[in-house]
Structures are given as structure tokens and as C-alpha cells.
């Protein structure tokens, strides 16, 4: 098993290794959406495989960042409550 680490910026930047990986996958599927992807997942802004996957990755990264922030805020609030009590 080959484990690799990739860098994603919170607001959309991808490291060169990620770009290469996504372009390889794009070429493998000829940048075409499957019938299911086209009917169930694609919007007017995601009419190619690469644009759909980039959008999906962006959403996943934003949700993960929001969850991290929410967790930290809950920990900070709990810590403040404990200090007051």
C-alpha cells in the first residue's frame, strides 16, 4: 500500500501532486460524467467530471473546516464555563 499526503488549502488551493492526480483521473474518464452523475449530481456549473469532483472536494473541505471550528468553540465554551463554576 502506497500512502501519500496531499495539501489542500481551505479556500480552494491544491498542491501540484493533487492537481496531477486529478488530471490523471480526469483523463481516465475522458472528463465525462457517468449517466448517474449527470442526472443526480451535476448542476449547471458542473458539466464535466473535473468540475464536479473539484466542487465535491471543495464542499467536503469546507464542511470539515466548519466542524473543526465548531468543535473548538464548544471546547472553549466548556472551558470558560468550568472556570466560572
DSSP file (Angstrom, degrees, kcal/mol; ACC not computed):
  #  RESIDUE AA STRUCTURE BP1 BP2  ACC     N-H-->O    O-->H-N    N-H-->O    O-->H-N    TCO  KAPPA ALPHA  PHI   PSI    X-CA   Y-CA   Z-CA
    1    1 A X              0   0    0      0, 0.0     2,-0.7     0, 0.0     0, 0.0   0.000 360.0 360.0 360.0 132.4    0.0    0.0    0.0
    2    2 A X        -     0   0    0      2,-0.0     2,-0.5     0, 0.0     0, 0.0  -0.900 360.0-165.1-105.5 111.7    1.3    3.4   -1.0
    3    3 A X        -     0   0    0     -2,-0.7     2,-0.4     2,-0.0     0, 0.0  -0.844   9.8-178.1 -99.9 129.5    0.2    6.2    1.4
    4    4 A X        -     0   0    0     -2,-0.5     2,-0.5     2,-0.0    -2,-0.0  -0.949  19.8-137.8-127.1 147.8    0.7    9.7    0.1
    5    5 A X        -     0   0    0     -2,-0.4     2,-0.3     2,-0.0    -2,-0.0  -0.892  20.5-168.6-106.5 133.6    0.0   13.0    1.8
    6    6 A X        -     0   0    0     -2,-0.5     2,-0.5    11,-0.1    10,-0.0  -0.895  14.8-134.2-121.3 151.1   -1.7   15.8   -0.1
    7    7 A X        +     0   0    0     -2,-0.3     8,-2.0     2,-0.0     2,-0.4  -0.910  21.2 179.7-109.9 126.2   -2.1   19.5    0.7
    8    8 A X  B     -A   14   0A   0     -2,-0.5     2,-0.3     6,-0.2     6,-0.2  -0.990  21.8-137.3-122.0 131.1   -5.4   21.3    0.2
    9    9 A X    >   -     0   0    0      4,-3.6     3,-1.6    -2,-0.4    52,-0.1  -0.629  22.8-121.4 -81.5 147.2   -5.9   24.9    1.1
   10   10 A X  T 3  S+     0   0    0      1,-0.3    -1,-0.1    -2,-0.3    55,-0.1   0.833 109.7  46.5 -59.5 -33.9   -9.2   25.7    2.9
   11   11 A X  T 3  S-     0   0    0     50,-0.0    -1,-0.3    51,-0.0    47,-0.1  -0.095 134.1 -71.5-107.5  36.3  -10.3   28.1    0.2
   12   12 A X  S <  S+     0   0    0     -3,-1.6     2,-0.2     1,-0.3    -2,-0.1   0.309  81.6 136.4 109.2  -9.2   -9.5   26.0   -2.9
   13   13 A X        -     0   0    0     -5,-0.0    -4,-3.6     1,-0.0     2,-0.4  -0.544  31.4-165.2 -76.6 137.5   -5.8   25.8   -3.5
   14   14 A X  B     -A    8   0A   0     -2,-0.2    -6,-0.2    -6,-0.2     2,-0.0  -0.952  20.3-119.3-120.2 140.7   -4.4   22.3   -4.4
   15   15 A X    >>  -     0   0    0     -8,-2.0     4,-2.1    -2,-0.4     3,-0.5  -0.316  35.6-103.4 -70.4 163.4   -0.8   21.3   -4.3
   16   16 A X  H 3> S+     0   0    0      1,-0.2     4,-2.6     2,-0.2     5,-0.2   0.833 120.8  57.6 -59.7 -34.6    0.8   20.2   -7.6
   17   17 A X  H 3> S+     0   0    0      2,-0.2     4,-2.2     1,-0.2    -1,-0.2   0.890 107.5  47.7 -64.4 -38.3    0.6   16.5   -6.6
   18   18 A X  H <> S+     0   0    0     -3,-0.5     4,-2.8     2,-0.2     5,-0.2   0.918 110.7  51.6 -67.4 -43.3   -3.2   16.8   -6.2
   19   19 A X  H  X S+     0   0    0     -4,-2.1     4,-2.6     1,-0.2     5,-0.2   0.937 110.7  48.2 -58.0 -46.8   -3.5   18.6   -9.5
   20   20 A X  H  X S+     0   0    0     -4,-2.6     4,-2.2     1,-0.2    -1,-0.2   0.924 111.9  49.9 -60.2 -44.3   -1.6   15.8  -11.2
   21   21 A X  H  X S+     0   0    0     -4,-2.2     4,-2.3     1,-0.2    -2,-0.2   0.932 112.6  45.8 -60.2 -47.9   -3.7   13.1   -9.6
   22   22 A X  H  X S+     0   0    0     -4,-2.8     4,-2.7     1,-0.2    -1,-0.2   0.878 112.0  51.1 -66.7 -36.9   -7.0   14.8  -10.5
   23   23 A X  H  X S+     0   0    0     -4,-2.6     4,-2.3    -5,-0.2    -1,-0.2   0.871 109.6  51.2 -67.8 -35.0   -5.8   15.4  -14.1
   24   24 A X  H  X S+     0   0    0     -4,-2.2     4,-1.9    -5,-0.2    -2,-0.2   0.928 113.0  44.8 -64.5 -44.3   -4.8   11.7  -14.4
   25   25 A X  H  X S+     0   0    0     -4,-2.3     4,-1.7     2,-0.2     6,-0.2   0.903 111.5  53.6 -66.3 -39.7   -8.3   10.7  -13.2
   26   26 A X  H  <>S+     0   0    0     -4,-2.7     5,-2.6     1,-0.2     6,-0.3   0.921 109.7  47.9 -58.7 -45.1   -9.9   13.2  -15.5
   27   27 A X  H ><5S+     0   0    0     -4,-2.3     3,-0.9     1,-0.2    -1,-0.2   0.871 106.5  57.9 -64.3 -36.8   -8.1   11.7  -18.4
   28   28 A X  H 3<5S+     0   0    0     -4,-1.9    -1,-0.2     1,-0.3    -2,-0.2   0.867 115.5  35.0 -63.4 -36.3   -9.0    8.2  -17.4
   29   29 A X  T ><5S-     0   0    0     -4,-1.7     3,-1.8    -3,-0.2    -1,-0.3   0.292 111.2-119.3 -99.1   9.3  -12.7    9.0  -17.6
   30   30 A X  T < 5 -     0   0    0     -3,-0.9    -3,-0.2     1,-0.3    -4,-0.1   0.778  59.6 -76.0  56.8  29.3  -12.2   11.4  -20.6
   31   31 A X  T 3 <S+     0   0    0     -5,-2.6    18,-1.2    -6,-0.2     2,-0.4   0.746  99.5 136.2  56.6  27.4  -13.6   14.2  -18.4
   32   32 A X    <   -     0   0    0     -3,-1.8    -1,-0.2    -6,-0.3     2,-0.2  -0.843  53.1-127.8-107.7 140.9  -17.1   12.8  -18.9
   33   33 A X        -     0   0    0     -2,-0.4     2,-0.1    14,-0.3    16,-0.1  -0.561  26.0-115.9 -79.7 147.6  -19.7   12.3  -16.2
   34   34 A X     >  -     0   0    0     -2,-0.2     4,-2.8     1,-0.1     5,-0.2  -0.339  33.5-103.7 -71.2 166.5  -21.4    9.0  -15.8
   35   35 A X  H  > S+     0   0    0      1,-0.2     4,-2.4     2,-0.2     5,-0.2   0.924 123.8  48.8 -58.6 -44.7  -25.1    8.9  -16.5
   36   36 A X  H  >>S+     0   0    0      2,-0.2     4,-3.1     1,-0.2     5,-0.5   0.918 111.9  48.3 -62.3 -44.8  -25.9    8.8  -12.8
   37   37 A X  I  >>S+     0   0    0      1,-0.2     5,-2.4     2,-0.2     4,-1.9   0.926 112.9  48.6 -61.4 -43.5  -23.5   11.7  -12.1
   38   38 A X  I  <5S+     0   0    0     -4,-2.8    -2,-0.2     3,-0.2    -1,-0.2   0.907 120.3  36.1 -63.9 -41.9  -25.1   13.7  -14.9
   39   39 A X  I  <5S+     0   0    0     -4,-2.4    -2,-0.2    -5,-0.2    -1,-0.2   0.855 131.1  25.3 -81.0 -36.2  -28.7   13.1  -13.8
   40   40 A X  I  <5S+     0   0    0     -4,-3.1    -3,-0.2    -5,-0.2    -2,-0.2   0.712 130.8  22.6-105.7 -23.9  -28.3   13.1   -9.9
   41   41 A X  I  <<S+     0   0    0     -4,-1.9    -3,-0.2    -5,-0.5    -4,-0.1   0.723  92.0  93.9-119.5 -29.4  -25.2   15.2   -9.0
   42   42 A X      < -     0   0    0     -5,-2.4     2,-0.2     2,-0.1     5,-0.1  -0.370  45.9-173.5 -76.6 147.2  -24.3   17.7  -11.8
   43   43 A X    >   -     0   0    0      3,-0.1     3,-1.5    -2,-0.1    -2,-0.1  -0.629  49.5 -82.1-120.9-175.5  -25.6   21.3  -11.8
   44   44 A X  T 3  S+     0   0    0      1,-0.3     3,-0.3    -2,-0.2    -2,-0.1   0.779 131.4  49.9 -60.7 -24.7  -25.2   24.0  -14.4
   45   45 A X  T 3  S+     0   0    0      1,-0.2    -1,-0.3     2,-0.1     2,-0.2   0.474 107.0  55.4 -94.1  -1.5  -21.8   24.7  -13.1
   46   46 A X    <   +     0   0    0     -3,-1.5    -1,-0.2     1,-0.1    -3,-0.1  -0.521  55.1 137.5-131.1  66.6  -20.5   21.1  -13.1
   47   47 A X        +     0   0    0     -3,-0.3     2,-0.3    -2,-0.2   -14,-0.3   0.338  64.4  58.7 -95.3   7.1  -20.9   19.7  -16.6
   48   48 A X  S  > S-     0   0    0    -16,-0.1     4,-2.1    -3,-0.1   -16,-0.2  -0.917  86.8-116.8-128.7 160.8  -17.6   17.9  -16.7
   49   49 A X  H  > S+     0   0    0    -18,-1.2     4,-2.6    -2,-0.3     5,-0.2   0.926 114.2  50.0 -60.5 -45.8  -16.1   15.3  -14.4
   50   50 A X  H  > S+     0   0    0      1,-0.2     4,-2.6     2,-0.2     5,-0.2   0.915 110.3  48.5 -63.7 -43.7  -13.3   17.5  -13.2
   51   51 A X  H  > S+     0   0    0      1,-0.2     4,-2.1     2,-0.2    -1,-0.2   0.894 112.6  49.4 -65.1 -37.6  -15.6   20.4  -12.3
   52   52 A X  H  X S+     0   0    0     -4,-2.1     4,-2.5     2,-0.2    -2,-0.2   0.935 113.4  45.4 -64.8 -46.1  -17.9   18.1  -10.4
   53   53 A X  H  X S+     0   0    0     -4,-2.6     4,-2.6     2,-0.2    -2,-0.2   0.884 111.9  51.7 -67.5 -37.5  -15.1   16.5   -8.4
   54   54 A X  H  X S+     0   0    0     -4,-2.6     4,-2.3    -5,-0.2    -1,-0.2   0.913 111.6  47.6 -63.6 -41.5  -13.5   19.8   -7.7
   55   55 A X  H  X S+     0   0    0     -4,-2.1     4,-2.3    -5,-0.2    -2,-0.2   0.913 111.8  49.4 -65.8 -42.4  -16.8   21.1   -6.4
   56   56 A X  H  X S+     0   0    0     -4,-2.5     4,-2.3     1,-0.2    -2,-0.2   0.906 111.7  49.1 -62.5 -41.5  -17.3   18.0   -4.3
   57   57 A X  H  X S+     0   0    0     -4,-2.6     4,-2.5     1,-0.2    -2,-0.2   0.907 109.8  52.2 -64.5 -41.3  -13.8   18.3   -2.8
   58   58 A X  H  X S+     0   0    0     -4,-2.3     4,-2.4     2,-0.2    -2,-0.2   0.917 110.1  47.9 -61.0 -44.8  -14.4   22.0   -2.0
   59   59 A X  H  X S+     0   0    0     -4,-2.3     4,-2.6     2,-0.2     5,-0.2   0.922 111.6  50.2 -62.8 -44.6  -17.7   21.2   -0.2
   60   60 A X  H  X S+     0   0    0     -4,-2.3     4,-2.1     1,-0.2    -2,-0.2   0.908 111.9  47.7 -62.0 -41.9  -16.0   18.4    1.8
   61   61 A X  H  X S+     0   0    0     -4,-2.5     4,-2.3     2,-0.2    -1,-0.2   0.903 112.1  49.2 -66.3 -40.9  -13.1   20.7    2.8
   62   62 A X  H  X S+     0   0    0     -4,-2.4     4,-2.4     2,-0.2    -2,-0.2   0.902 111.6  49.1 -66.0 -41.0  -15.5   23.5    3.9
   63   63 A X  H  X S+     0   0    0     -4,-2.6     4,-2.3     2,-0.2    -1,-0.2   0.908 111.5  49.3 -64.7 -40.9  -17.6   21.1    6.0
   64   64 A X  H  X S+     0   0    0     -4,-2.1     4,-2.1    -5,-0.2    -2,-0.2   0.905 111.8  48.4 -65.2 -40.6  -14.5   19.7    7.7
   65   65 A X  H  X S+     0   0    0     -4,-2.3     4,-2.3     2,-0.2    -2,-0.2   0.911 111.6  49.8 -65.4 -41.7  -13.2   23.2    8.4
   66   66 A X  H  X S+     0   0    0     -4,-2.4     4,-2.6     1,-0.2    -2,-0.2   0.894 110.3  50.6 -63.9 -40.0  -16.6   24.2    9.8
   67   67 A X  H  X S+     0   0    0     -4,-2.3     4,-2.4     2,-0.2    -1,-0.2   0.902 109.5  50.9 -64.8 -40.7  -16.7   21.1   12.0
   68   68 A X  H  X S+     0   0    0     -4,-2.1     4,-2.3     2,-0.2    -2,-0.2   0.924 111.6  47.3 -61.5 -44.4  -13.2   21.8   13.4
   69   69 A X  H  X S+     0   0    0     -4,-2.3     4,-2.5     2,-0.2    -2,-0.2   0.928 111.8  50.2 -63.4 -45.6  -14.2   25.4   14.2
   70   70 A X  H  X S+     0   0    0     -4,-2.6     4,-2.3     1,-0.2    -1,-0.2   0.902 110.1  50.7 -60.4 -41.6  -17.4   24.3   15.9
   71   71 A X  H  X S+     0   0    0     -4,-2.4     4,-2.3     1,-0.2    -1,-0.2   0.930 110.9  48.1 -62.0 -45.4  -15.5   21.7   18.0
   72   72 A X  H  X S+     0   0    0     -4,-2.3     4,-2.5     1,-0.2    -2,-0.2   0.890 110.7  51.4 -63.9 -38.9  -13.0   24.3   19.1
   73   73 A X  H  X S+     0   0    0     -4,-2.5     4,-2.5     2,-0.2    -1,-0.2   0.898 110.0  49.2 -65.9 -39.3  -15.8   26.8   20.0
   74   74 A X  H  X S+     0   0    0     -4,-2.3     4,-2.4     2,-0.2    -2,-0.2   0.910 112.1  48.6 -64.7 -41.0  -17.5   24.1   22.1
   75   75 A X  H  X S+     0   0    0     -4,-2.3     4,-2.2     2,-0.2    -2,-0.2   0.907 112.4  48.3 -65.5 -41.0  -14.3   23.3   23.9
   76   76 A X  H  X S+     0   0    0     -4,-2.5     4,-2.3     2,-0.2    -2,-0.2   0.912 112.4  48.5 -65.9 -41.5  -13.6   26.9   24.5
   77   77 A X  H  X S+     0   0    0     -4,-2.5     4,-2.4     2,-0.2    -2,-0.2   0.903 111.9  49.3 -64.5 -41.2  -17.1   27.5   25.9
   78   78 A X  H  X S+     0   0    0     -4,-2.4     4,-2.1     2,-0.2    -1,-0.2   0.894 111.0  50.1 -64.5 -39.9  -16.9   24.4   28.1
   79   79 A X  H  X S+     0   0    0     -4,-2.2     4,-1.8     2,-0.2    -2,-0.2   0.906 111.1  48.4 -65.5 -42.0  -13.5   25.6   29.4
   80   80 A X  H  X S+     0   0    0     -4,-2.3     4,-1.7     2,-0.2    -2,-0.2   0.898 110.7  51.5 -65.0 -40.7  -15.0   29.1   30.2
   81   81 A X  H  X S+     0   0    0     -4,-2.4     4,-1.8     1,-0.2    -2,-0.2   0.897 109.7  49.8 -62.5 -40.5  -18.0   27.5   32.0
   82   82 A X  H  < S+     0   0    0     -4,-2.1    -1,-0.2     1,-0.2    -2,-0.2   0.865 108.7  52.3 -67.0 -35.8  -15.7   25.4   34.1
   83   83 A X  H  < S+     0   0    0     -4,-1.8    -1,-0.2     1,-0.2    -2,-0.2   0.847 110.9  47.6 -68.7 -33.6  -13.6   28.4   35.1
   84   84 A X  H  <        0   0    0     -4,-1.7    -2,-0.2     1,-0.2    -1,-0.2   0.845 360.0 360.0 -75.0 -34.7  -16.7   30.4   36.2
   85   85 A X     <        0   0    0     -4,-1.8    -1,-0.2    -5,-0.2    -2,-0.2   0.457 360.0 360.0 -74.7 360.0  -18.1   27.5   38.2
